[in-house]
Amino acid sequence: MSQSDQIRDDLSFVRDAVARRDRSPVSFTAPYYIWAVYVLIGYALLDFDVLWAEWFFATAWIPACAASAIAQRFLAAKRGECDRTMKRKSVLHFVGGGFLAVAAVVALAWCVPAFRGEIPGQVAVVLFGIIYFLAGVHFDRSFLWLGPVLVIGGIVVGFVPHYGWSALGIVIAGGLCAAAVISSRRARSLAQAEQRP
């Protein structure tokens, strides 16, 4: 085999690998379920014990992020991929965006006395809805509809007289689980389409 044939075969292999990766959506579901449990517990606590909810939100995100990272690493190893650029973008998007959203809400609550009570929580949910929507633009399109659900939920929760945060937690957790199912089905159908001759 000549050197030009070898180069052509190598380029063909790389092109096919990139095309397969680009066609396949995020097919792992563990992070969706991890964050669904996180939201369900945290939002329910807001209705029953705000102090416990604050401690939960201040600490539980660390093991949730760690568990999500472990799940992503496991999938990447299973698929034989190591996309450091995508990993860095994902961390900056979710962790960086989440940190900025929480920092902005805390700073506003500290600086503006009128910005206290349930309002900071509502604004945080709206900001996370925007983060989710942009995740749909850049990573997984399931977040394209889940983001607006969070934005609307963050606004509407102020009008619910009893157990509004618990109801919002159920809606968001249900949305995350639905996104996991949709993403998994999409990955399966693409895998079956690739196997057909």
Buried (B, 14 or more C-beta within 10 A) or exposed (E): EEEEEEEEEEEEEEEEEEEEEEEBBBBBBBBBBBBBBBBBBBBBBBBEEEEEBEEBBEEBBEEBBEBBBEBBEEBBEEEEEEEEEBBEBBEEBBBEBBEEBBEBBEEBBEEEEEBEEEBBBBBBBBBBBBBBBBBBEEBBBBBBBBBBBBBBBBBBBEEBEEBBBBBBBBBBBBBBBBBBEBBBEBBEEBEEEEEEE
